[in-house]
Amino acid sequence: MKSWLTTTDHKRIGLLYFWTAFGFFLIGGLEALIIRAQLVRPDGGLGVSAETFNQLFTMHGTTMIFLALMPLSAAFFNYIIPLQIGARDVAFPRLNAFSYWVFLLGGLLLNASFIAGPLFGADRLSVAPDAGWFGYANLTSRQFSPGPNVDFWLLGLQILGIASLAAGFNFVVTILNMRAPGMRMLRLPVFTWMTLVTQFLVITAFPVITVALVLLMFDRFFGTHFFLPAGGGDPILWQHLFWMFGHPEVYILISAAMGIISEVLPTFSKKPLFGYTVVVYSGVVIAFLGWSVWSHHMFSTGLGPIADSVFAGTTMLIAIPTGVKIFNWIATLWGDRSGSPRRCCSRSASSRCSSSVGCRRDPRLGAVRFAADRHVLRGCPHPLRLVRRHDPGLFSGIYYWWPKMTGRFLSERMGKVHFWLTLIGMNLAFFPMHFSGLLGMPRRIYTYPAALASARFNQLSTIGAFIIGIATLVFFWNLLRTRWRPANAPPIHGEAPPWNGRFLRRRRSTTSP
């Protein structure tokens, strides 16, 4: 236990990130199931109060983005990157350990709010954040949130930002300065390239949200008026600052999944990635354009037709480099040397990549402004998960690299059950929300009248959510059972990858250096 608590080894820190993030993933999933059970029928399902519902959807969004998806990606960054570039460890091992423990502190602080009410003299047990994961002003002001709920949120996110920035600088230095001799930038594995792109986004986007959170902290603790119109502030300023971080954050999450897909498909196709250079440059272009689309979250705030048209255009433009990647992945699968694309995609790791190929960016987000139809995304409580399905790529990485990380293969049969349940559940949970929105159901509402006639679609969404929950339990059992099975990934704990993927192997010659 002491060795795990004091470790600076990148592999162990990667495993710590993985299990911690997966634990938070289960917590966030449980919050989502309670939300869906509450909406299963009109006028309340579980009898969850409006206040509790607000806390659940706020913590669900915050948990999934900051405590689950980002650290799951960080688990792969820590474990895989030094192995792919031939480094003994990351550039700053102690800073790496520091980033993990700070991340854990921030996650525990956020979730401690569920049981911290008596400490603050509250008349209820839970004082969890309740203003939405986006924290729109003026919902976060003392007038509308006098308790410590929002304080937990803004302090927790600032702590998580410290962890992310520490890891970001660490990986940028590691990739740029610690590559093996002769490994030029355009010989890096695509996953390493996407990691580098992700870290540059992290170190440029997180300062923006940090500034916004500091201003909000001054508003709440010291009586300033940065976001309060009564004192000359502007609540729209919060939206600009938040989404200037929030939209690059989308690409922070998706870039890792894109890198994983670009590693897995060539391995199982038994051929090089089609258009490696184009895939790399398209990832860089996506990161650059990710800074030009933040206001498509603000079409209804009255920015004016010119601003709305510009951001609608850039929103559709960013679909081009995304499509380039997808066509390169399809070309990689086409005429593969494993026998057929069907045989290649039968593996659990590659089947998730194949499902991700069909989950590219929905251009309707850009067309919403031109069509003057803002009901497209109504009714969806978590549009990030609908528009950007990050999970298949990350799950693919787990199936692909788990033998490397533990020396044991995951069950292929259980992996296929997990895949099909997840695919069915995701579509059943989120697709009906479009119809609920068209029928007039607002988002983030704890109950709805029967007159909306959206009960049937909400029931389908709830069924889909619980199917996802069952799929997650299948996956969790698949992980646990490997601990009690003998090592079966040849070579056991060796330096060669079990799938014959791309890693550098250290020379074992004793006659020459």
LUMNUFI-545011 format. One record per residue (C-alpha): residue number from 0; residue in one letter; z, x, y. Coordinates in steps of 0.001 Angstrom, whole numbers, always signed. Each point is the difference from the previous one (the first is absolute). Layout:
ATOM num residu       Z       X       Y
ATOM NUM      a       Z       X       Y
...
***
This chain:
ATOM num residu       Z       X       Y
ATOM   0      m      +0      +0      +0
ATOM   1      k    +836   +2816   +2408
ATOM   2      s   -3391   +1584    -590
ATOM   3      w   -1748   -3258    +944
ATOM   4      l   +2131    -453   +3115
ATOM   5      t    -661   +3536   +1244
ATOM   6      t   -3557    +520   -1228
ATOM   7      t   -2796   +1285   +2205
ATOM   8      d   -2580     +19   -2807
ATOM   9      h   -3053   -2018    +987
ATOM  10      k    -325   -1585   -3448
ATOM  11      r   +3558   -1274     -65
ATOM  12      i    -237   -1263   +3562
ATOM  13      g   -3188   -1804    -988
ATOM  14      l   +1835   -1739   -2831
ATOM  15      l   +2899    -872   +2315
ATOM  16      y   -2468   -1569   +2428
ATOM  17      f   -1645   -1912   -2838
ATOM  18      w   +3111   -1583   -1495
ATOM  19      t   +1536    -767   +3380
ATOM  20      a   -3198   -1579   +1291
ATOM  21      f    -435   -1991   -3199
ATOM  22      g   +3554   -1306    +347
ATOM  23      f    -753   -1171   +3533
ATOM  24      f   -3279   -1462   -1292
ATOM  25      l   +1975   -2178   -2417
ATOM  26      i   +2323   -1106   +2810
ATOM  27      g   -2949    -887   +2235
ATOM  28      g   -1648   -1861   -2864
ATOM  29      l   +3155   -2035    -611
ATOM  30      e     +45    -951   +3685
ATOM  31      a   -3624   -1119    -279
ATOM  32      l    +777   -2180   -3041
ATOM  33      i   +2830   -1726   +1865
ATOM  34      i   -2386    -647   +2904
ATOM  35      r   -2622   -1508   -2312
ATOM  36      a   +2564   -2074   -1893
ATOM  37      q   +1172   -1444   +3317
ATOM  38      l   -3579   -1048    +850
ATOM  39      v    -870   -1459   -3401
ATOM  40      r    +289   -3554   +1321
ATOM  41      p    +266   -1730   +3393
ATOM  42      d   +3374    -300   +1751
ATOM  43      g   +1511   +2977   -1796
ATOM  44      g     +56   +1259   -3563
ATOM  45      l   +3114   +2119    -489
ATOM  46      g   +1791   -1338   +3039
ATOM  47      v    -214   +3342   +1816
ATOM  48      s   +1019    -370   +3643
ATOM  49      a   -2305    +937   +2862
ATOM  50      e   +2244   +2948    +918
ATOM  51      t     +23   +1381   -3553
ATOM  52      f   -3749    -509    -300
ATOM  53      n    -568   +2010   +3173
ATOM  54      q   +2095   +2823   -1440
ATOM  55      l   -1884    -105   -3301
ATOM  56      f   -3510    +212   +1416
ATOM  57      t   +1049   +2667   +2512
ATOM  58      m   +1574   +2178   -2661
ATOM  59      h   -2828    -676   -2467
ATOM  60      g   -2648   +1307   +2399
ATOM  61      t   +2139   +2925   +1152
ATOM  62      t    +947    +946   -3554
ATOM  63      m   -3498    -147   -1434
ATOM  64      i   -1534   +2097   +2767
ATOM  65      f   +2670   +2543    +898
ATOM  66      l   +2138    +179   -3150
ATOM  67      a   -2483    -604   -2835
ATOM  68      l   -3661    +773    +699
ATOM  69      m    +475   +3002   +2298
ATOM  70      p   +2584   +1793   -2197
ATOM  71      l   -1988    -785   -3165
ATOM  72      s   -2862   +1888   +1609
ATOM  73      a   +2451   +2743    +990
ATOM  74      a   +1025    +326   -3657
ATOM  75      f   -3580    +953    -894
ATOM  76      f    -300   +2253   +3048
ATOM  77      n   +3081   +1956   -1050
ATOM  78      y    -789    +310   -3677
ATOM  79      i   -3775    +398     -15
ATOM  80      i   -1093   +1817   +3162
ATOM  81      p   +1520   +3445    -772
ATOM  82      l   -1504    -200   -3497
ATOM  83      q   -3451    -860   +1335
ATOM  84      i    -109   +2806   +2565
ATOM  85      g   +1694   +2659   -2152
ATOM  86      a   +3199    +296   +2057
ATOM  87      r   +3401    +729   -1513
ATOM  88      d   +1659   -2631   +2204
ATOM  89      v    -408   -1685   +3364
ATOM  90      a    +190   +2147   +3121
ATOM  91      f   +3562   -1032    +918
ATOM  92      p   +1935   -1034   -3137
ATOM  93      r   +3274    -704   +1816
ATOM  94      l   -1763   -2124   +2602
ATOM  95      n   -1596   -1847   -2901
ATOM  96      a   +3417    -771   -1507
ATOM  97      f   +1267    -980   +3466
ATOM  98      s   -2830   -2529    +394
ATOM  99      y    +906   -1682   -3297
ATOM 100      w   +3702    -348    +760
ATOM 101      v    -698   -1297   +3507
ATOM 102      f   -2417   -2546   -1491
ATOM 103      l   +2698   -1106   -2444
ATOM 104      l   +2510    -315   +2851
ATOM 105      g   -2378   -2182   +2017
ATOM 106      g    -732   -2241   -2982
ATOM 107      l   +3678    -429    -840
ATOM 108      l    +833    -766   +3646
ATOM 109      l   -2634   -2728    +157
ATOM 110      n   +1125   -1640   -3235
ATOM 111      a   +3706    +385    +824
ATOM 112      s    -580   -2650   +2664
ATOM 113      f     +35   -2631   -2777
ATOM 114      i   +3734    +550    -525
ATOM 115      a   +1113   +1374   +3373
ATOM 116      g    +852   -3248   +1788
ATOM 117      p   +3827    +279    -197
ATOM 118      l    -109   +3533   +1443
ATOM 119      f   -1421   -1412   +3233
ATOM 120      g   +2236   -3051    +141
ATOM 121      a   -2849   -2303    -948
ATOM 122      d    +721   -3384   -1531
ATOM 123      r   -2455    +696   -2818
ATOM 124      l    -479   +2723   -2587
ATOM 125      s   -3581   +1006    +798
ATOM 126      v   -1107   +1400   +3339
ATOM 127      a   -3388   +1225   -1255
ATOM 128      p   -2904    +397   +2452
ATOM 129      d   -1471   -3400    +790
ATOM 130      a   -2676    +451   +2695
ATOM 131      g   -2943    +793   -2271
ATOM 132      w   -1062   +3441   -1215
ATOM 133      f   -2114    +285   +3177
ATOM 134      g   +3014    -613   +2301
ATOM 135      y   -1877   -1889   +2708
ATOM 136      a   +1617    -256   +3428
ATOM 137      n   +1813   -2105   +1094
ATOM 138      l   +1308    -902   -3452
ATOM 139      t   +1760   +3370     -70
ATOM 140      s   +1809    -423   +3334
ATOM 141      r   +3747    -590    +211
ATOM 142      q    -674   -3519   +1243
ATOM 143      f   -1745   -1071   -3195
ATOM 144      s   +1648   +2427   -2451
ATOM 145      p   +3564    +664   +1204
ATOM 146      g   +1291   +1306   -3335
ATOM 147      p    -486   +3400   -1632
ATOM 148      n   -3027   -1171   -2044
ATOM 149      v   -2667   +1678   +2130
ATOM 150      d   +2241   +3046    +534
ATOM 151      f    -122    +738   -3731
ATOM 152      w   -3787    -280    +118
ATOM 153      l    -652   +2269   +2975
ATOM 154      l   +2493   +2671   -1073
ATOM 155      g   -1222     -94   -3605
ATOM 156      l   -3631    +432   +1041
ATOM 157      q    +862   +2899   +2302
ATOM 158      i   +1735   +1764   -2901
ATOM 159      l   -2981    -662   -2274
ATOM 160      g   -2274   +1380   +2713
ATOM 161      i   +1918   +3298     -26
ATOM 162      a    -529    +243   -3764
ATOM 163      s   -3709    -744    +288
ATOM 164      l    -585   +2521   +2786
ATOM 165      a   +1870   +2740   -1890
ATOM 166      a   -2134    -605   -3080
ATOM 167      g   -3185    -262   +2083
ATOM 168      f    +333   +3407   +1655
ATOM 169      n   +1034   +1512   -3328
ATOM 170      f   -3121   -1156   -1850
ATOM 171      v   -2368    +912   +2824
ATOM 172      v   +1307   +3579     -66
ATOM 173      t     -26     +58   -3811
ATOM 174      i   -3622   -1099    -337
ATOM 175      l   -1364   +2144   +2841
ATOM 176      n   +1925   +3213    -720
ATOM 177      m    +934     +91   -3691
ATOM 178      r   -3292    -586   -1797
ATOM 179      a    -927   +2359   -2803
ATOM 180      p   -2297   +2897    +965
ATOM 181      g   -3603   -1129    +174
ATOM 182      m    +829   -3695    +289
ATOM 183      r   -1923    -974   +3112
ATOM 184      m    +611   -3358   +1658
ATOM 185      l   -3107   -1589   -1523
ATOM 186      r   +1149   +1055   -3454
ATOM 187      l   +3273   -1888    +250
ATOM 188      p    +475   -2969   -2341
ATOM 189      v    -614   -3297   +1794
ATOM 190      f   +3617   -1065    -485
ATOM 191      t   +1124   +3115   +1865
ATOM 192      w   -2469    -771   +2781
ATOM 193      m   +1259   -3583    +300
ATOM 194      t   +3559   +1304     +49
ATOM 195      l    -898   +2272   +2909
ATOM 196      v   -1621   -2910   +1848
ATOM 197      t   +3061   -2149    -689
ATOM 198      q   +2411   +2609   +1353
ATOM 199      f   -1954    +394   +3234
ATOM 200      l    +201   -3770    +417
ATOM 201      v   +3740    +119    -678
ATOM 202      i    +751   +2688   +2571
ATOM 203      t   -2071   -1766   +2673
ATOM 204      a    +895   -3642    -728
ATOM 205      f   +3749    +196    -592
ATOM 206      p    +794   +1373   +3477
ATOM 207      v   -1547   -3203   +1417
ATOM 208      i   +2331   -2311   -1946
ATOM 209      t   +2892   +2362    +768
ATOM 210      v    -610    -420   +3737
ATOM 211      a    -194   -3779    -422
ATOM 212      l   +3261     -70   -1984
ATOM 213      v   +1786   +2185   +2571
ATOM 214      l   -1103   -2338   +2802
ATOM 215      l   +1189   -2978   -2045
ATOM 216      m   +3320   +1746    -636
ATOM 217      f    +452    +507   +3756
ATOM 218      d    -785   -3682    +585
ATOM 219      r   +2606   -1082   -2533
ATOM 220      f   +2758   +2558    +608
ATOM 221      f    -282    +918   +3677
ATOM 222      g   -1476   -3093   +1686
ATOM 223      t   -3420   +1370    +952
ATOM 224      h   -3031   -2293    +204
ATOM 225      f   -2949   +1792   -1548
ATOM 226      f   -1039   -3079   -1997
ATOM 227      l   +1829   -2760   +1911
ATOM 228      p   -2151   -1884   +2524
ATOM 229      a   +3094   -1186   +1897
ATOM 230      g    +598   +3594   +1116
ATOM 231      g   -3638    +908    +600
ATOM 232      g    -727   +1157   -3551
ATOM 233      d   -2954    -959   -2165
ATOM 234      p    +409   -1338   -3554
ATOM 235      i   -3681    +762    -665
ATOM 236      l    +850   +3697    +478
ATOM 237      w   +1995    -183   -3252
ATOM 238      q   -3010   -1405   -1848
ATOM 239      h   -2231   +2807   +1256
ATOM 240      l   +2491   +2697    -965
ATOM 241      f    +808   -1552   -3347
ATOM 242      w   -3588    -579   -1093
ATOM 243      m   -1105   +3401   +1308
ATOM 244      f   +2304   +1197   -2744
ATOM 245      g    -469   -2948   -2349
ATOM 246      h   -3693    +321    -502
ATOM 247      p    -168   +3724    -690
ATOM 248      e   +2883    -830   -2351
ATOM 249      v   -2410   -2124   -2032
ATOM 250      y   -2154   +3080    -553
ATOM 251      i   +3072   +2127    -703
ATOM 252      l    +574   -2371   -2901
ATOM 253      i   -3583    -351   -1196
ATOM 254      s   -1103   +3638    +288
ATOM 255      a   +2239   +1083   -2875
ATOM 256      a   -1409   -2768   -2192
ATOM 257      m   -3552   +1027    +940
ATOM 258      g    +792   +3585    -958
ATOM 259      i   +1384   -1103   -3361
ATOM 260      i   -3100   -2077    -736
ATOM 261      s   -2175   +2994    +849
ATOM 262      e   +1923   +2084   -2555
ATOM 263      v    +243   -2533   -2825
ATOM 264      l   -3561   -1317    -159
ATOM 265      p   -1713   +3414    -379
ATOM 266      t   +2462    +990   -2727
ATOM 267      f    -679   -3050   -2149
ATOM 268      s   -3706     -32    +830
ATOM 269      k    -137   +3638   -1137
ATOM 270      k   -2145    +985   +2960
ATOM 271      p    +627   +1301   +3535
ATOM 272      l    +694   -2398   +2825
ATOM 273      f   -3280   -1184   +1486
ATOM 274      g    -380   +1183   +3594
ATOM 275      y   +3245   +1977    +268
ATOM 276      t    -712   +1178   +3548
ATOM 277      v    -903   -3497   +1176
ATOM 278      v   +3187   -1429   -1515
ATOM 279      v   +2086   +2617   +1801
ATOM 280      y   -1662    -516   +3369
ATOM 281      s    +175   -3783    -335
ATOM 282      g   +3772    +322    -499
ATOM 283      v    +230   +2025   +3216
ATOM 284      v   -2108   -2591   +1852
ATOM 285      i   +2212   -2829   -1279
ATOM 286      a   +3078   +1786   +1344
ATOM 287      f   -1701    +570   +3380
ATOM 288      l   -1195   -3601    +325
ATOM 289      g   +3412   -1249   -1113
ATOM 290      w   +1192    +732   +3534
ATOM 291      s   -2615   -2287   +1560
ATOM 292      v    +752   -3335   -1652
ATOM 293      w   +3659    -794    +730
ATOM 294      s    -684   -2946   +2323
ATOM 295      h   -1694   -2075   -2685
ATOM 296      h   +3607   -1067    -683
ATOM 297      m    +119   -1332   +3571
ATOM 298      f   -3060   -2237    +349
ATOM 299      s   +2163   -2952   +1055
ATOM 300      t   +2014   +1847   +2687
ATOM 301      g   -2569    -408   +2783
ATOM 302      l   -1337   +3530    +378
ATOM 303      g   -3338   -1351   +1185
ATOM 304      p   -3490    -306   -1509
ATOM 305      i   -1011   +3639    +582
ATOM 306      a   +3046   +1503   -1710
ATOM 307      d    -158   -2522   -2826
ATOM 308      s   -3695    +680    -560
ATOM 309      v    +494   +3786     -32
ATOM 310      f   +2800    -163   -2550
ATOM 311      a   -1906   -2532   -2103
ATOM 312      g   -2943   +2402     -49
ATOM 313      t   +2089   +3013    -998
ATOM 314      t   +1671   -2093   -2696
ATOM 315      m   -3375    -675   -1579
ATOM 316      l   -1145   +3591    +609
ATOM 317      i   +2845   +1458   -2038
ATOM 318      a   -1294   -1892   -3030
ATOM 319      i   -2966   +2427    -117
ATOM 320      p   +1833   +3170   -1133
ATOM 321      t   +2076   -2162   -2347
ATOM 322      g   -3189   -1348   -1529
ATOM 323      v   -1363   +3545    -293
ATOM 324      k   +2953    +922   -2193
ATOM 325      i    -467   -3057   -2166
ATOM 326      f   -3690    +684    -583
ATOM 327      n    +849   +3585    -916
ATOM 328      w   +2556   -1233   -2521
ATOM 329      i   -2541   -2414   -1468
ATOM 330      a   -2557   +2816    -232
ATOM 331      t   +2611   +2109   -1791
ATOM 332      l    +481   -2740   -2576
ATOM 333      w   -3745    -584    -337
ATOM 334      g   -1450   +1968   -2892
ATOM 335      d   +3363   +1531    -848
ATOM 336      r    +260   +2438   -2896
ATOM 337      s   +2852   -1782   -1766
ATOM 338      g   -2526   -2247   -1726
ATOM 339      s     -98   -2965   +2361
ATOM 340      p   +1781   -1256   +3116
ATOM 341      r   +1703   -2592   -2186
ATOM 342      r   +1537   +2698   -2185
ATOM 343      c   +1010   +2026   +3047
ATOM 344      c   +1696   -3018   +1608
ATOM 345      s   +1869    -958   -3147
ATOM 346      r   +2735   +2538    +731
ATOM 347      s   +2998   -1363   +1895
ATOM 348      a    -308   +2616   +2745
ATOM 349      s   -3703    -507    +653
ATOM 350      s    +103   -3805    -355
ATOM 351      r   +2223    -173   +3073
ATOM 352      c   -2405   +2209   +1898
ATOM 353      s   -2864   -2283    -988
ATOM 354      s   +1908   -3036   +1271
ATOM 355      s    +655   +1828   +3273
ATOM 356      v   -3726    +530    +522
ATOM 357      g    -353   -3739    +562
ATOM 358      c   +2960    -159   +2423
ATOM 359      r   -1609   +1581   +3042
ATOM 360      r    +576   -1016   +3584
ATOM 361      d    -728   -3616    +852
ATOM 362      p   -2423     -31   +2990
ATOM 363      r   +1183   -3500    +887
ATOM 364      l   +2849   +1630   +1949
ATOM 365      g   -2569   +1254   +2481
ATOM 366      a   -2017   -3192    -123
ATOM 367      v   +3054   -2142    +811
ATOM 368      r    -475    +669   +3692
ATOM 369      f   -3718    -747     +21
ATOM 370      a    +417   -3141   -2092
ATOM 371      a   +2924   -1202   +2129
ATOM 372      d   +1726    -948   -3267
ATOM 373      r   +3578   +1207     -67
ATOM 374      h   +1009   -2076   -3012
ATOM 375      v   -1500   +2508   -2426
ATOM 376      l   +3258   +1827    -656
ATOM 377      r   +2445   -2823    +680
ATOM 378      g   +2380    -746   -2820
ATOM 379      c      -4   +3567   -1362
ATOM 380      p   +3511   +1476    +345
ATOM 381      h   -1084   +3597    -544
ATOM 382      p   -3633    +599   +1041
ATOM 383      l    +247   +3740    -652
ATOM 384      r    +339    -705   -3681
ATOM 385      l   -2905   -2458     +52
ATOM 386      v   -2440   +2139   +1967
ATOM 387      r   +1020   +3393   -1382
ATOM 388      r    +932     -79   -3641
ATOM 389      h   +1663   +3381    -214
ATOM 390      d   +1775    -700   -3279
ATOM 391      p   -2921    +499   -2436
ATOM 392      g    -665   +3508   +1291
ATOM 393      l   +3661   +1044    -123
ATOM 394      f    +514   -1519   -3449
ATOM 395      s   -3103   +1864   -1121
ATOM 396      g   +1576   +3227   +1207
ATOM 397      i   +3142    -729   -1998
ATOM 398      y   -1916    -610   -3240
ATOM 399      y   -2172   +3034    +673
ATOM 400      w   +2683   +2538    +954
ATOM 401      w   +2994   -1303   -1974
ATOM 402      p    -857   +2240   -2998
ATOM 403      k    -148   +2964   +2374
ATOM 404      m   +3328    -937   +1581
ATOM 405      t   +1942    -847   -3173
ATOM 406      g   -1986   +1325   -2976
ATOM 407      r    -408   -3545   -1370
ATOM 408      f   -2860   -2476     +79
ATOM 409      l    +653   -3559   +1070
ATOM 410      s    -906   -2710   -2508
ATOM 411      e   -3680    -894    +313
ATOM 412      r    +526   -3489   -1402
ATOM 413      m   +2810    -803   +2428
ATOM 414      g   -2077   +1533   +2770
ATOM 415      k   -2805   -2475    -653
ATOM 416      v   +2463   -2909     -14
ATOM 417      h   +1369   +1257   +3292
ATOM 418      f   -3499    +318   +1460
ATOM 419      w   -1188   -3489    -906
ATOM 420      l   +3230   -1700   +1047
ATOM 421      t    -102   +1835   +3328
ATOM 422      l   -3670    -790    +618
ATOM 423      i    +465   -3689    -774
ATOM 424      g   +3287    -237   +1871
ATOM 425      m   -1251   +1723   +3156
ATOM 426      n   -3025   -2273    +341
ATOM 427      l   +1952   -3129    -893
ATOM 428      a   +2779    +880   +2455
ATOM 429      f   -2066    +892   +3057
ATOM 430      f   -3355   -1772    -193
ATOM 431      p   +1442   -3548    +335
ATOM 432      m   +1744   +1063   +3204
ATOM 433      h   -3353    -161   +1786
ATOM 434      f    -225   -3685    -811
ATOM 435      s   +3624    -587    +984
ATOM 436      g    -768   +1548   +3363
ATOM 437      l   -3118   -2088    +476
ATOM 438      l   +2103   -3082    -656
ATOM 439      g   +2274   +1043   +2864
ATOM 440      m   +2951   +1675   -1687
ATOM 441      p   +1527   +2634   +2305
ATOM 442      r   +1031   +3396   -1238
ATOM 443      r   +3638   +1086    -341
ATOM 444      i   +1424   -3507    -146
ATOM 445      y   +2808    -886   -2400
ATOM 446      t   -1110   -3565    -677
ATOM 447      y   -2897   -2344    +677
ATOM 448      p    -577   -3759     -15
ATOM 449      a   -1837   -1762   -2795
ATOM 450      a   -2473   -1313   +2589
ATOM 451      l   -1701   +3426     +69
ATOM 452      a   -1337    -630   -3529
ATOM 453      s    +356   +3705    -803
ATOM 454      a   +2617    -365   -2738
ATOM 455      r   -2540    +564   -2778
ATOM 456      f   -1173   +3296   +1485
ATOM 457      n   +3575   +1132    +571
ATOM 458      q    +819    -775   -3614
ATOM 459      l   -2949   +2107   -1145
ATOM 460      s   +1138   +2865   +2236
ATOM 461      t   +3519    -219   -1402
ATOM 462      i   -1288     +41   -3577
ATOM 463      g   -2117   +3051    +831
ATOM 464      a   +2996   +1763   +1561
ATOM 465      f   +2080    -508   -3127
ATOM 466      i   -2878   +1259   -2165
ATOM 467      i     +62   +3184   +2099
ATOM 468      g   +3748    +160    -599
ATOM 469      i    -521    -219   -3754
ATOM 470      a   -2681   +2687    +184
ATOM 471      t   +2409   +2269   +1869
ATOM 472      l   +2655    -477   -2679
ATOM 473      v   -2567    +931   -2668
ATOM 474      f    -831   +3145   +1940
ATOM 475      f   +3684    +837    +501
ATOM 476      w    +656    -302   -3733
ATOM 477      n   -3040   +2192    -656
ATOM 478      l   +1560   +2684   +2202
ATOM 479      l   +3440    -240   -1594
ATOM 480      r   -1208    +113   -3572
ATOM 481      t   -1590   +3413    +542
ATOM 482      r   +3473   +1490    +424
ATOM 483      w    +836    -850   -3609
ATOM 484      r   -3338   +1043   -1457
ATOM 485      p    -891   +3552   -1064
ATOM 486      a   -2187   +2030   +2321
ATOM 487      n   -3626    -759    -822
ATOM 488      a   -2060   +1433   +2855
ATOM 489      p   -1615   +3245   -1193
ATOM 490      p    +786   +2633    +984
ATOM 491      i   +3600   -1124    +340
ATOM 492      h   +1269   +1031   +3448
ATOM 493      g   -2905   +2439    +198
ATOM 494      e   -2018    +874   +3042
ATOM 495      a   -3182   -1737   -1153
ATOM 496      p    -343   -3688    +884
ATOM 497      p     -88   -2392   -2976
ATOM 498      w   -3174   -1763   +1194
ATOM 499      n   -1820   +3272    +797
ATOM 500      g    +290    -856   +3660
ATOM 501      r     -95   +2437   +2902
ATOM 502      f   +2907   +2420    +233
ATOM 503      l    +106   +3738    +480
ATOM 504      r   +1239   +1954   -3007
ATOM 505      r   +1952   +3181    +521
ATOM 506      r   -1464   +3097   -1648
ATOM 507      r   +2078   +1254   -2922
ATOM 508      s   -1545   +3467    -313
ATOM 509      t   +2513   +2867    -315
ATOM 510      t   -2511   +2777    +704
ATOM 511      s   -1085    -971   +3484
ATOM 512      p   +1635   -1868   +2895
***
